[in-house]
């Protein structure tokens, strides 16, 4: 229960009891990331359904606001940092790492956030109009399996967040969430493409960066969520 509460505290801005935790407790919280994603998805779908009764665009806006608000734009920040790094590095690995370490958001990052928010707004509208609630609930869940996979697969870029989680993800954790993913396919079969999307992002990170970081996890979550929604609409 401690690890689950820590995962909720880390990935969301939802009110939770204050608890004392060690670094090991915090690292173990990663095992619960997919479950927190399910919670986020339920909140997004609920807000979209309530506000979308009269107008699908209003529902899409409500869903997007809840999506960004409940996560505190955590993963959007990672997407922005990766976009800045790729846009400004010009093939120089040292400059790439320097930009990743810079807390400021540049023009590439601003554009990436803007495009991502527009994409989610449009996709939310399409799904609400078609009463496609399962993707809204399950896409955040599926995408948050990614950090478990990428942490086990790729070396950390630096001694940061990704490095702290590396030793805590066990094969049994991946197997358990894989079974849940298979069960979810009964409701939404398209979810079975998730492993391909996770593998694709992992291969990209290996080629472009040589490893994974907290920003790369966040960017991957955002992109996998959006791609899953695109497939749901298509």
Secondary structure, 3 states (H helix, E strand, C coil): CHHHHHHHHHHCCCCCCCCCCCHHHHHHHHHHHHHHHHHHHHHHHHHHHHHCCCCHHHHHHHHHHHHHHHHCCHHHHHHHHHHHHHHHHCCCHHHHHHHHHCCCCCHHHHHHHHHHHHHHHHHHHHHHHCCCHHHHHHHHHHHCCHHHHHHHHCCECCCCHHHHHCCCCCHHHHHHHHHHHHHHCCCCHHHHHHHHHHHHHHHHHHHHCCCECHHHHHHHHHHHHHHHHHHHHC
